[in-house]
């Protein structure tokens, strides 16, 4: 399966990167984008245990040009709930959600369930792949744990990978996995 197999021969397509603050959305888009990414960030105000000074406030944007001329527009949703009004706007006309979850957080499964709920309608109408980040920082959960939670939540067998959002190859794997779910529909 190649990135272009599920897409129309020439066109513009939109993918969404979602997940909590610090999961790696901005970094993943930067790694995959063929253009310098656009970042709309705001300072993080307070909050215990914040490991970064800024968070995506409105969106992150990047683009990948595929060999057949297709363009994948990569949009990152803001991770803070106070910006959730952007989530529905950004998902309009998108093909799939790439959900990133920080495995080092003690509430990683809660974050998974929260985002599955927030994007439930969109996911059921499109496709989903899940990237588990920060696996090197600990956390007692395995990929099987995440897969089991996805199945318990009624999402079936969703592609789940341990990824480094700084690595273009890892991010492309997530994109390819989401698009492979679309491939049977696109070919019908």
C-alpha positions in Angstrom: 0.0 0.0 0.0 1.4 3.4 -1.0 0.1 6.7 0.2 -1.5 7.4 -3.2 -3.5 4.1 -3.5 -6.5 5.4 -1.6 -6.6 8.8 -3.2 -8.0 10.2 -6.4 -5.2 10.6 -9.0 -4.9 14.4 -8.7 -6.3 16.5 -6.0 -6.1 18.0 -2.6 -6.9 15.9 0.5 -7.0 16.8 4.2 -5.8 14.8 7.2 -6.3 15.8 10.8 -3.9 15.3 13.7 -5.5 15.3 17.1 -4.6 14.5 20.7 -3.8 16.1 24.0 -1.3 18.9 24.6 2.2 17.5 24.3 1.4 14.4 22.4 3.4 15.5 19.4 0.9 16.9 16.8 2.9 20.0 15.9 6.2 18.0 15.8 4.6 15.3 13.6 3.2 17.8 11.1 6.6 19.4 10.9 8.3 16.1 10.3 5.9 15.1 7.5 5.5 18.4 5.8 7.3 19.3 2.6 6.8 23.0 3.3 7.7 25.0 6.5 4.8 24.3 8.8 2.4 27.1 9.9 2.0 27.1 13.7 -0.6 29.2 15.5 0.6 28.9 19.2 -0.4 30.5 22.4 1.5 30.5 25.7 0.5 27.9 28.2 -0.8 29.7 31.3 -0.1 27.9 34.5 -1.0 24.3 35.2 1.1 21.9 37.1 3.6 19.8 35.3 3.6 21.7 32.0 6.7 20.7 30.0 6.5 23.2 27.2 5.8 27.0 27.1 3.5 27.0 24.1 0.6 25.0 22.7 -1.3 25.0 19.4 -4.1 27.5 19.8 -5.9 27.4 16.5 -4.2 24.9 14.3 -1.0 23.7 12.8 -0.7 23.3 9.1 1.7 21.5 6.7 1.5 19.8 3.3 2.9 16.8 1.6 3.1 16.5 -2.2 2.8 13.0 -3.3 4.5 11.6 -6.5 1.2 11.6 -8.5 0.5 15.3 -7.8 -1.9 14.8 -4.9 -1.4 17.1 -2.0 -2.1 16.0 1.5 -3.0 19.0 3.7 -2.0 18.2 7.3 -4.0 20.0 10.0 -3.3 19.8 13.7 -6.1 20.5 16.2 -5.4 22.4 19.3 -4.9 20.1 22.3 -6.6 22.3 24.9 -10.3 21.8 25.4 -10.9 25.5 25.5 -10.1 25.5 21.8 -12.4 22.6 21.0 -14.6 24.8 18.8 -11.9 24.4 16.2 -12.1 20.6 16.1 -15.3 20.4 14.2 -14.3 23.2 11.8 -11.0 21.5 11.0 -12.5 18.0 10.5 -14.9 19.2 7.8 -14.1 17.4 4.5 -11.2 15.6 6.0 -10.3 12.0 5.1 -9.1 10.7 8.4 -7.9 11.4 12.0 -4.3 10.6 13.1 -4.7 10.5 16.9 -1.5 10.9 19.0 -1.5 9.8 22.6 1.4 10.5 25.1 2.2 7.1 26.7 4.2 8.8 29.5 1.1 10.4 30.9 -0.6 8.6 33.8 -4.0 9.5 32.2 -3.1 8.2 28.7 -6.1 5.9 28.5 -8.4 8.7 29.8 -7.0 10.9 27.0 -7.6 8.2 24.4 -11.2 7.9 25.5 -11.7 11.6 25.7 -10.5 12.1 22.1 -12.4 9.1 20.8 -15.5 10.6 22.2 -14.8 14.1 21.0 -14.1 12.9 17.4 -16.5 9.9 17.5 -18.8 10.9 14.7 -15.9 12.0 12.5 -14.0 8.8 13.1 -17.0 6.6 12.3 -17.5 8.5 9.0 -13.8 8.4 7.9 -10.8 6.5 9.2 -8.5 6.5 12.2 -4.9 5.5 13.0 -3.4 5.9 16.5 0.2 6.9 17.2 1.5 6.3 20.8 4.3 8.7 21.5 6.9 9.1 24.3 7.1 5.3 24.8 10.7 5.8 25.7 9.7 7.9 28.8 7.9 5.1 30.6 4.3 4.4 31.2 3.1 0.9 31.8 0.8 0.6 28.8 1.5 -1.5 25.7 0.2 -1.2 22.2 -2.0 -4.2 23.0 -3.5 -2.2 25.9 -4.5 0.6 23.5 -5.8 -1.8 20.9 -8.0 -3.5 23.6 -9.3 -0.1 24.7 -10.2 0.8 21.1 -12.0 -2.5 20.7 -13.9 -2.1 24.0 -14.9 1.4 22.9 -16.5 -0.1 19.8 -13.9 1.1 17.2 -12.8 -2.4 16.2 -9.3 -3.1 14.9 -7.6 0.3 14.5 -4.0 0.6 13.4 -1.9 1.5 16.5 1.8 2.2 16.4 4.6 3.3 18.7 5.9 6.4 17.0 8.5 9.2 17.3 6.7 12.3 16.0 10.1 13.7 15.0 10.6 10.9 12.5 9.1 11.4 9.1 9.0 7.7 8.4 6.9 7.1 11.6 4.5 9.8 10.7 4.1 8.6 7.2 3.4 5.1 8.6 0.4 6.6 10.5 -0.8 8.4 7.5 -0.5 5.3 5.3 -2.3 3.2 7.9 -5.3 5.7 8.0 -5.4 5.8 4.2 -5.3 2.0 3.9 -8.6 1.9 5.9 -10.1 4.1 3.2 -8.6 2.2 0.2 -11.5 -0.3 -0.1 -14.1 2.5 -0.1 -12.1 4.6 -2.5 -11.7 1.8 -5.0 -15.4 0.8 -4.9 
